[in-house]
């Protein structure tokens, strides 16, 4: 299988070795490169009747200074009434896609950043996976336990994933906790610290899972 997919029958062994060699500095370099709001397309699913946040509010979430002097998103929205989708052009060539879903009083948000497995440096296989699994384990403002407490308090869920081309962070909140939820989301999106203890624990778990998979394949 490894030979067909990657052209190397020893790819599995090299992959495990690469994960074992990853360091905190590797995660910070990857985060500095890819976890940049300037590279993100951000989508919101809002309950019917929920007003769009003002432009300056979102810029504050993104930790940027307001640019252009425009007052609200409403001046820069292109709306497709039939599809119930609004597309907002943000500074820095970012795009905010807003879609209304009336089935539940929930707000969903997903940030998609250019990166993923194809952008992993040579010899750093597994970096994208490790990064997404420890993305929400601590920030400049919150520890892992504080993030978990905030999610419970807000009735929220977080999720992170990677594929060949992207890194993605998503969250879902109750309508009533929308504003507080977005503040936590942008804190995790832009300020992860990758605590060494959390990285070591997750790396050990992944290596153990890979070792088990390898044993089962050749059993």
N, C-alpha and C positions, 0 to 999 in steps of 0.2 A: 504493500500500500504506500509506504513512504517513498519507494522508488518511483511509483506512478505519479504521485502527487507532487513530490519535491525533487525528483531526480537523484535522490540520495538514500540508500537503504539504511544509513546510520543517522538519519535526520532526528529520530526520536532521542537518541543518546545525546546528540549535540544540543537539542532543545532543552533537555533537562540540565545539562551542564551550563547552558547560557542563563537559565533562570537562577541557578545556584550562585552564579557570579554577579548577579545584579546588585547594585548598591543604592543607598539612599540618594546619593548624588545623581545616579542615573534617572531616578524618578523625578527629582527636582528639575533636571535638564529637560526631560520630556514634558513635564508640566509647564515649564516656562515657554516651551515651543508651541504646545498645542492647546493648553487650557487658557486661552486668551480670548476674552469676549469679542475682540476685533475679528476673530475667525469664526464666530458662532452664528448659526441661524437658529433663532429662538421662536418656538411656537407655543401659543396659549390656547386652551380650550376653555371658554368662559360660559357660565350659565346665562340664559336669556335675561337681559336687563342689567347685567353687571357692567358698569362703566369701564372703559379703558383707562388705565392709569395715565396720569399726565406724563408728558415727555421728560420733564425734569426729574420726576420720581424714578423713572426707569434708568436715566443716566446716573442718578445717585446709586442705584443698585449696582450698576456696572462700574462704579468707582471712576467715573469720568466727569469732566467739567462740561456743563451744558454748552452746546455749540450752535451757532446760527441764530440764537435769540427767538426761535419759534416757541409758541406757548404750549401746545399740546400735540399729541399724536394726530388729532383729528384733521390737522392741516396737511398731513402727508400720507393719508390712507387711500389706497385703491381698493374698492370693494366690489366683489362679484356677488350680487344679490342672489342669483340662482343657486350658487354653491354655498352661500352663507359664509364666505371667506373674505377676510380683509388682509391685505398685504401692506406692511408698514416699512418704509425705508428708514433705517437707523444710521447714525454716523458710523464711519469706519467700514462702509460697504457691508453692514450686517442687515439681515432681513428678519422682521418679526411677522409671523403668520398667525392670524387669530381666527379661530373657527368656533362657532356657537354649537353647543350640543345640549339640547333641552331634556335629555333623558334622565339626568341626575344632577343634583346641586353640587357639582364638583368642578374644580379647576385643575387642569393638567398642563404641565409645561415640560418641554424637552429642548435641550440645547445640543446641537449636532456640530462637532468641530472636525475640521479636516485633519486627518492623522490616521490612526489605526495601525494594523499589522504591517501594511506596506511601507510605513514610515519608520519602522523599527530599525535602528542602526545595525550594521553588520556585527554579529556576535552578541546581540541583545535580544534574541528571540524570547517571547513571553513578556516583554516589557509592557505592552499595551494591556494585556490581561491583568498583570499585577497592579498596574496603575489604577485601572477601573475598580478593582476589588478593594483597594485601600483609599479610594478617592474621598470617601465621606468619613474617614476614621480620625479626623481632627483638622482644625483650621487655625488661623491666627487668632480667632476670637472664641472658638469653642473646642472642647475636647470631644473625643468619641462619645463619651457618656452624656455630655451636654447635648450633642447633636441628637442622640437617641431619645433623650428626655424631651427635647423640643418637638421631635416628630410625634411622640406619643401625645404630648400636650395639644398639638395642632391637629391630631387625627390624620396625619400625613404618612405617605410612603415615598421612599427614595429608591431609585434604581440606576445602575450604571452598566454600560456594556461597551464592547468594541467589536468592530468587524474589520474587514480588509482596509476600508477607506476612511473610517470615522471613529471618533470617541464620542460617546453620548451619555448625558446625564439627564434623568427625568425625575419628576416628582408629581404627586397628586395630593390635593388638599380639599378640605371642605370649603364651601363658598365663604363661610363666616371667618375662616382663618387665612384668606387669600393673601392679604398684605403681609402678615407676619411670616407666612410660608414662603413667599418670594424672597424675603430678606434672608432667610436661612438658605434657600436654594442658591442665591448668588454668592453668599459667603462660602459655601462648599464649592461652587463652580470656580471661583476666582482665587480662593485663599487656602488650598489644601497644604498641610505641612508634612504629611506622611510620617507620623511618629515611628521611630525606629522599632519600638516593641510591636506595633501593629503590623509593620512590614515584615518583620522576622516571623511573626506568627502565621501570617497569610502565606508567605513563601514556603514555610515548612509544611503547611497544609497542602499546597499545590504540589510540592515535590513528593509528598507521601501519596497523594492521589495518582500522580503520574507513575510512581513506582508500583502501586497496586495494579494500575492498568497494564503496565508492561508485564508484570508477573502473570496476570490473567490471560494476556494475549499469547504468551508462550507456554502456558500450563498444559 
